[in-house]
Amino acid sequence: MLRAFSLTRRGKLKKAMWNLITFFLFLHLFCLVFTTTNAQVRVVDGDTIHIGKDKYRLEGIDAPEIRQECLYKGEQWECGKESTKSLRKKIEVTSQIRCEGEREDSYGRILAICFLGGKDINAWMVKNGWALAYVKYSKKYLKEQRHAKKNSLGIWKSQFVVPWDWRRGKRLVSHENFQKGDCKIKGNISSRGEKIFHVPGGAYYNKTKISKQKGELWFCSVTEAINAGWRKSKR
């Protein structure tokens, strides 16, 4: 009789422990996948959003800083603000957004992939040219970046400094320097719309004329030209 009572008590304890473990697993999953209902969604910049009191950094991507400017057809334009506006237009009209992640960055933001209607918002930003694949930490969005670059979408239609270099102080060469001829590399756009740059000494360098009206540019370095979406001439 005593043995039967002991077994029953032991069974109850095991059940209680299992229920406790189940509760903590559920709590962990709830923290890992956070779905908003009535929480306010606020876009800070092209890769940072706040949902209620929680701050999220869109993982695997890097958008232009909000004060960052790009060069389009020889003129400066506020590409950082445009990136922010695009993300805001995409998600602030709804509260049905889900963010998955649990690690935090050095600023206390949760590194996350966020979804809207089941679609990856991080991927959407890169595919539409409003953010770059942050290859230093992830190669997840390289396919989307190739699409944006090929179709000159978002910042890929212009000359820009990659965000991680911009934060280190690198800036575009001013329009005045282009006019003075301090930059020698010619960024030409072919009749088929292909962006090709020519360096001094190249076969077509002297024949190539730069038309600002067509969106053609002068570059000060090969890296600058490549970052802007141009490829080097084969001759």
C-alpha positions as CSV (number, residue, x, y, z in Angstrom):
1,M,0.0,0.0,0.0
2,L,2.8,2.4,1.0
3,R,4.7,1.5,-2.2
4,A,1.7,2.3,-4.4
5,F,1.3,5.6,-2.7
6,S,5.0,6.4,-3.3
7,L,4.7,5.6,-7.0
8,T,1.6,7.8,-7.3
9,R,3.4,10.7,-5.7
10,R,6.4,10.2,-7.9
11,G,4.2,10.2,-11.0
12,K,2.7,13.5,-9.9
13,L,6.1,15.0,-9.4
14,K,7.2,13.9,-12.8
15,K,4.1,15.4,-14.4
16,A,4.6,18.7,-12.5
17,M,8.2,18.8,-13.7
18,W,7.2,18.1,-17.3
19,N,4.5,20.9,-17.2
20,L,7.2,23.3,-15.8
21,I,9.6,22.3,-18.6
22,T,6.8,22.8,-21.2
23,F,6.0,26.2,-19.8
24,F,9.6,27.4,-20.1
25,L,9.9,26.0,-23.6
26,F,6.8,27.9,-24.6
27,L,8.1,31.1,-23.0
28,H,11.4,30.7,-24.9
29,L,9.6,30.3,-28.2
30,F,7.4,33.3,-27.4
31,C,10.6,35.4,-26.9
32,L,12.1,34.0,-30.1
33,V,9.1,34.7,-32.3
34,F,7.4,37.9,-31.3
35,T,4.2,38.8,-33.2
36,T,2.7,42.2,-32.8
37,T,-1.0,42.7,-32.3
38,N,-1.7,46.2,-31.2
39,A,1.9,47.3,-30.5
40,Q,3.0,50.5,-32.3
41,V,5.4,50.0,-35.1
42,R,8.0,52.8,-35.7
43,V,10.7,52.9,-38.4
44,V,13.9,54.5,-37.2
45,D,15.9,54.0,-40.4
46,G,16.2,51.6,-43.3
47,D,17.3,48.7,-41.1
48,T,16.0,49.5,-37.6
49,I,12.4,49.3,-36.3
50,H,10.8,49.6,-32.9
51,I,7.7,47.5,-32.0
52,G,6.3,48.8,-28.8
53,K,9.2,48.8,-26.4
54,D,11.3,46.3,-28.4
55,K,14.0,47.5,-30.8
56,Y,14.9,45.4,-33.8
57,R,17.9,45.6,-36.1
58,L,17.1,43.8,-39.4
59,E,19.7,41.1,-39.6
60,G,21.8,40.4,-42.7
61,I,21.3,43.8,-44.3
62,D,22.8,47.3,-44.0
63,A,20.8,50.3,-45.2
64,P,22.2,53.8,-46.0
65,E,22.4,55.9,-42.8
66,I,19.6,58.4,-42.5
67,R,21.9,61.4,-43.1
68,Q,23.7,59.7,-46.0
69,E,23.6,61.1,-49.5
70,C,24.2,59.4,-52.8
71,L,25.0,60.9,-56.2
72,Y,22.4,60.6,-59.0
73,K,23.1,62.2,-62.4
74,G,25.7,64.4,-60.9
75,E,23.5,65.7,-58.1
76,Q,23.3,64.8,-54.4
77,W,20.1,63.1,-53.2
78,E,19.1,61.9,-49.8
79,C,19.3,58.2,-50.3
80,G,19.3,57.5,-46.6
81,K,16.0,59.2,-46.0
82,E,14.5,57.5,-49.1
83,S,15.5,54.1,-47.7
84,T,13.8,54.9,-44.5
85,K,10.7,56.2,-46.2
86,S,10.5,53.0,-48.3
87,L,10.6,50.8,-45.2
88,R,8.1,53.0,-43.4
89,K,5.7,52.9,-46.4
90,K,6.0,49.1,-46.5
91,I,5.2,48.3,-42.8
92,E,3.9,51.2,-40.8
93,V,0.3,50.8,-42.2
94,T,-0.1,47.6,-40.3
95,S,0.7,46.0,-37.0
96,Q,0.7,42.4,-38.3
97,I,4.5,42.1,-38.4
98,R,6.5,39.2,-36.9
99,C,10.1,39.4,-36.0
100,E,12.3,36.3,-35.3
101,G,15.5,36.6,-33.3
102,E,17.0,36.6,-29.8
103,R,20.6,37.8,-30.1
104,E,21.3,41.5,-29.4
105,D,23.8,43.8,-31.0
106,S,26.1,46.3,-29.1
107,Y,23.2,48.8,-29.1
108,G,20.8,46.5,-27.3
109,R,18.7,45.9,-30.5
110,I,17.5,42.4,-31.2
111,L,19.0,41.0,-34.4
112,A,16.0,39.7,-36.3
113,I,14.4,38.7,-39.6
114,C,11.0,40.4,-39.8
115,F,8.0,39.2,-41.8
116,L,4.9,40.9,-43.1
117,G,2.2,38.5,-44.3
118,G,4.8,35.7,-44.3
119,K,7.2,37.7,-46.6
120,D,10.8,38.5,-45.5
121,I,11.0,42.3,-45.1
122,N,14.8,42.2,-44.9
123,A,14.9,40.5,-48.3
124,W,12.4,43.0,-49.7
125,M,14.7,45.9,-48.7
126,V,17.7,44.4,-50.5
127,K,15.8,43.3,-53.5
128,N,14.4,46.8,-54.1
129,G,17.8,48.4,-53.6
130,W,17.1,50.2,-50.4
131,A,19.6,48.1,-48.4
132,L,22.7,46.0,-49.1
133,A,23.5,42.5,-48.2
134,Y,25.7,42.8,-45.0
135,V,28.2,40.2,-46.3
136,K,30.5,40.7,-43.3
137,Y,27.9,38.9,-41.2
138,S,25.7,37.1,-43.6
139,K,25.5,36.1,-47.3
140,K,21.8,35.3,-47.1
141,Y,20.6,38.2,-49.3
142,L,23.2,38.1,-52.1
143,K,20.6,36.9,-54.7
144,E,18.3,39.8,-53.9
145,Q,21.2,42.2,-54.2
146,R,22.2,40.9,-57.6
147,H,18.6,41.5,-58.7
148,A,18.6,45.1,-57.4
149,K,22.0,45.9,-59.0
150,K,21.1,44.4,-62.3
151,N,17.9,46.4,-62.5
152,S,19.5,49.6,-61.1
153,L,16.9,49.7,-58.3
154,G,17.0,52.1,-55.3
155,I,20.5,53.3,-54.5
156,W,21.9,51.1,-57.3
157,K,20.7,53.7,-59.8
158,S,23.3,56.1,-58.3
159,Q,26.8,56.4,-57.0
160,F,27.1,55.7,-53.3
161,V,29.5,54.8,-50.5
162,V,28.6,51.5,-48.9
163,P,27.0,52.2,-45.4
164,W,29.8,50.4,-43.4
165,D,32.4,52.7,-45.1
166,W,30.2,55.8,-44.7
167,R,30.1,55.2,-41.0
168,R,33.9,55.1,-40.9
169,G,34.0,58.6,-42.5
170,K,34.3,57.8,-46.3
171,R,32.3,60.3,-48.4
172,L,31.6,60.8,-52.1
173,V,33.9,63.0,-54.0
174,S,32.2,66.4,-54.5
175,H,30.6,67.4,-57.8
176,E,33.2,70.2,-58.1
177,N,36.0,67.7,-58.2
178,F,34.4,65.9,-61.1
179,Q,34.2,69.2,-63.0
180,K,37.8,70.1,-62.3
181,G,38.9,66.8,-63.9
182,D,40.5,65.5,-60.7
183,C,38.8,62.2,-61.3
184,K,40.0,60.4,-64.4
185,I,37.8,57.3,-64.7
186,K,35.0,57.6,-67.2
187,G,31.7,55.9,-66.3
188,N,29.9,55.4,-69.6
189,I,26.4,54.0,-70.2
190,S,26.1,52.0,-73.5
191,S,23.2,52.0,-75.9
192,R,21.9,48.9,-74.3
193,G,22.0,50.6,-70.8
194,E,25.1,48.7,-69.6
195,K,27.3,50.7,-67.2
196,I,31.0,50.4,-68.2
197,F,33.9,52.4,-66.9
198,H,37.1,53.2,-68.8
199,V,40.5,53.9,-67.2
200,P,43.2,56.0,-68.7
201,G,45.2,54.0,-71.2
202,G,42.2,51.8,-72.1
203,A,41.3,51.1,-75.8
204,Y,38.2,53.2,-75.7
205,Y,39.2,55.8,-73.1
206,N,39.9,58.7,-75.4
207,K,36.9,58.0,-77.6
208,T,34.5,58.0,-74.6
209,K,32.5,61.1,-73.9
210,I,30.7,61.6,-70.6
211,S,27.1,62.9,-70.7
212,K,25.7,64.2,-67.4
213,Q,22.2,64.2,-69.0
214,K,22.4,60.4,-69.6
215,G,23.5,59.8,-66.0
216,E,27.1,59.1,-66.9
217,L,29.8,59.9,-64.2
218,W,33.4,60.5,-63.5
219,F,35.0,58.3,-60.8
220,C,38.1,58.8,-58.8
221,S,38.9,55.1,-58.2
222,V,38.1,51.7,-59.5
223,T,36.5,50.8,-56.2
224,E,34.2,53.8,-56.4
225,A,33.1,52.9,-59.9
226,I,32.4,49.2,-58.9
227,N,30.5,50.2,-55.8
228,A,28.3,52.5,-58.0
229,G,27.3,49.6,-60.2
230,W,29.7,50.0,-63.1
231,R,31.9,47.3,-64.5
232,K,35.4,47.7,-66.0
233,S,35.8,47.7,-69.8
234,K,37.2,44.5,-71.2
235,R,39.7,46.5,-73.3
